[in-house]
Amino acid sequence: MRSLWPREHGAYAQLGVPLATALVLAKPTPAAILFTAAACLAFLANEPLLVVLGHRGARVRAEAGGRARRRLAVLSVGAALCGATALLLAPRAALVACAVLAVPVAALVAIAWRRAEHSLWGELVAALALPGASVPVTAASGVPLAVGVELWLAWSLGYAASVVAVHDVIDNRRGRTRLAIVHAIALAVLAVAVTAVAFAARPLAAVSVPLAASAAIIAIVSPSPRKLRALGVVLVVASIASAILAATR
């Protein structure tokens, strides 16, 4: 029986780690918990939706379409109810956060509709949209909106660097060209420079350091694409390190 869990494994960390961090920054309110539940349910609805739309292929839709439709209905209704209730209970700052977050989320939906979610640009938009789910959670818990947005940008910077590094590894299956090596070094230098400046200017920006540093190392070393699973583990560990930095600042 085909699994209907989301197949984009990196997205679990991009959504889950910032959400978990948001919940420990301050005592979560009912609205914050409901925002978290809505984000998780909407994320879990992604794979059933792709199956129903036929984006996983006609054969998969024929074999798993019925299960996918039922699961999609349950998850969609649950996400809508949790989200609507959270909006009713949340303070104004959380509503503003949701309005801002709606822009990258809409872009991500449009990219998925065009079946381009695995492109570099699609994954960069996901690296912006998924961590953004933490902002309404922090705002609903009484954390200043500016702090939540700053953490969001730091998470997105770190995840964007890791996306570019992983795509560099995938694109170099047949060996690295001189241009690819130059690109990798440029990425590494840029990632380290940006995070160093951000760390000096804004303490919360240090959240991006473990992820960006890992991306820089991956870009320089450029391991075999066969080691993508190991790279995923490294980036999850870097995400946890980032979460510890955020929770202790």
Secondary structure, DSSP 8 states (H G I E B T S, - for coil): ----S-S-HHHHHHHHHHHHHHHHHS---HHHHHHHHHHHHHHHTHHHHHHHHTTT-HHHHHHHHHHHHHHHHHHHHHHHHHHHHHHHHS-HHHHHHHHHHHHHHHHHHHHHHTT-TTSHHHHHHHHHHHHHTHHHHHHHTT--HHHHHHHHHHHHHHHHHHHHHHHHHHHTTT---HHHHHHHHHHHHHHHHHHHHHHHH-GGGGGHHHHHHHHHHHHHH---GGGHHHHHHHHHHHHHHHHHHHHT-
